[in-house]
Amino acid sequence: MKITLPNALTLLRIALIPVLFAVFWLPFNWIKPLCGMIFTLAAITDWFDGYLARKLNQNSTFGAFLDPVADKLMVVTALILIVVHHPSIWMVIPVSIIIGREIVISALREWMAEVGKRATVKVSALGKVKTTFQMFAIGFLLWEYDIWFIPTYAIGYALLQIAAALTLLSMLIYLRAAWPHITAEDVD
């Protein structure tokens, strides 16, 4: 298998996960902004790998498999680190919604692919908007400290609440699209 530039960016995103995890626990004041930067770099690679795969016509089955896995691993790791650092019910609820949705929709997509209906639950525009809010929220929450007069943590927290609401909405839309196939009687 040849490693293309888009796949290399996806692999970089996966490599950044243990880096983010290790850096997060270092006992220095500047660690939080560094964690925000590491996550932002990962989020940028997420956008660029898809863009470059289309632009350079380098789509691959390996990339189609690995890209969403890398995204989910990075997002879940970052969200867990945020909850560990800010263990309040108001942080746990949106994080649980986001992680739970990722598990449900991943399982739904896998099942729909098995029954030949994968296109029914393909990524939607709302899913992309949700992801954008989610990525900005996580980056700001990891950064944590104000940038001049900009309250990054408060902005990240608000964006996380919006991302959680969009997460629920997008999950309901995917489930509604799949519902006829879920409830169909098996015919042998």
C-alpha positions in Angstrom: 0.0 0.0 0.0 1.3 3.4 -1.0 0.9 6.2 1.6 -0.6 9.2 0.0 -0.4 12.7 1.4 -4.0 12.6 2.7 -3.4 9.3 4.4 -0.1 10.6 5.9 -2.1 13.5 7.4 -4.6 11.1 8.9 -1.7 9.1 10.4 -0.3 12.3 11.8 -3.6 13.0 13.5 -3.4 9.5 15.1 0.2 10.1 16.1 -0.9 13.4 17.8 -3.3 11.6 20.2 -0.6 10.2 22.5 1.3 13.5 22.2 -1.8 15.4 23.4 -2.4 12.9 26.2 1.2 13.1 27.4 1.5 16.9 27.1 -1.8 17.5 28.9 -0.4 16.1 32.2 2.8 18.2 32.3 2.9 20.6 35.2 3.5 23.9 33.5 1.3 26.9 33.0 1.8 27.0 29.2 0.6 23.4 28.8 -3.1 24.3 28.2 -2.5 26.6 25.2 -0.1 24.0 23.8 -2.8 21.3 24.1 -5.2 23.7 22.3 -2.6 24.1 19.6 -2.0 20.3 19.2 -5.7 19.7 18.9 -6.1 22.5 16.4 -3.3 21.1 14.3 -5.1 17.7 14.4 -8.4 19.4 13.4 -6.7 21.2 10.5 -5.3 17.9 9.3 -8.8 16.5 9.4 -10.0 19.2 7.0 -6.9 19.0 4.7 -6.8 15.2 4.3 -10.3 15.1 2.9 -9.7 18.2 0.8 -6.5 16.9 -0.6 -7.9 13.4 -1.2 -10.6 15.0 -3.5 -8.3 17.6 -5.1 -5.5 15.2 -5.8 -7.8 12.3 -6.7 -6.2 10.2 -3.9 -9.3 8.7 -2.4 -8.6 5.2 -1.0 -10.4 2.5 0.9 -7.7 2.7 3.6 -8.3 6.5 3.9 -12.1 6.1 3.9 -11.7 3.6 6.8 -9.0 5.4 8.8 -10.1 9.0 8.6 -13.3 8.7 10.7 -11.5 6.4 13.1 -8.7 9.1 13.6 -11.4 11.8 14.1 -13.2 9.8 16.7 -10.1 8.8 18.6 -8.8 12.4 18.7 -12.2 13.9 19.7 -12.9 11.3 22.4 -9.5 11.6 23.9 -9.7 15.4 24.0 -13.2 15.3 25.5 -12.2 12.9 28.2 -9.2 15.0 29.1 -11.5 18.1 29.4 -13.9 16.2 31.6 -11.1 15.0 33.8 -9.9 18.6 34.2 -13.4 20.0 34.6 -15.5 17.3 36.2 -18.9 19.0 36.4 -22.2 17.6 35.4 -22.5 20.5 32.9 -19.4 19.3 31.2 -20.2 15.5 31.5 -23.6 15.8 29.9 -22.6 17.3 26.5 -19.4 15.2 26.4 -21.5 12.0 27.0 -24.0 13.1 24.3 -21.2 13.6 21.8 -19.3 10.4 22.6 -22.6 8.4 22.8 -23.7 9.7 19.4 -20.3 8.8 17.8 -20.7 5.2 19.0 -24.4 4.9 17.9 -23.8 6.4 14.5 -20.6 4.4 13.9 -22.5 1.2 14.7 -25.5 2.3 12.6 -23.2 3.0 9.6 -21.5 -0.3 10.0 -24.9 -2.1 10.1 -26.3 -0.1 7.2 -23.2 -1.0 5.1 -23.8 -4.7 5.9 -27.4 -4.5 4.6 -26.2 -2.5 1.5 -27.8 0.8 2.6 -24.6 2.8 3.7 -25.6 5.8 1.5 -28.7 6.2 3.7 -26.6 7.4 6.6 -23.7 9.2 4.7 -22.2 12.3 6.3 -24.7 15.2 6.0 -24.2 19.0 5.9 -25.6 19.2 9.5 -22.9 16.6 10.5 -20.2 18.8 9.1 -21.6 21.9 10.9 -21.7 19.9 14.2 -18.1 18.8 13.6 -17.1 22.4 13.1 -18.7 23.6 16.3 -17.2 20.6 18.1 -13.7 21.2 16.9 -13.7 24.9 17.8 -15.3 24.0 21.2 -12.6 21.4 22.1 -9.7 23.7 20.9 -11.0 26.6 23.0 -11.6 24.3 26.1 -8.2 22.8 25.9 -6.6 26.2 25.4 -8.5 27.4 28.5 -6.8 30.7 29.2 -8.1 34.0 28.0 -6.5 35.4 24.9 -6.2 39.2 25.7 -9.9 40.0 26.4 -11.4 36.9 24.7 -12.7 34.4 27.2 -11.7 31.2 25.3 -13.0 28.8 27.9 -16.4 30.4 28.1 -16.6 30.5 24.3 -15.5 26.8 24.1 -18.1 25.9 26.7 -20.9 27.6 24.8 -19.8 26.0 21.5 -19.7 22.6 23.2 -23.4 23.1 24.3 -24.3 24.0 20.7 -22.3 21.0 19.4 -24.1 18.7 21.8 -27.5 20.0 20.6 -26.4 19.6 16.9 -25.1 16.2 17.8 -28.6 15.1 19.1 -30.3 16.6 16.1 -28.0 15.0 13.6 -28.3 11.6 15.3 -32.1 11.8 15.1 -31.9 12.7 11.4 -29.6 9.7 10.8 -31.8 7.4 12.8 -34.9 8.6 11.0 -33.3 7.9 7.6 -32.3 4.4 8.7 -35.6 3.6 10.6 -37.4 1.9 7.7 -34.4 -0.4 7.3 -34.0 -1.0 11.0 -37.7 -1.9 11.4 -38.0 -3.9 8.2 -38.9 -7.6 8.7 -36.1 -10.0 7.8 -37.2 -12.2 4.9 -35.4 -15.4 4.3 
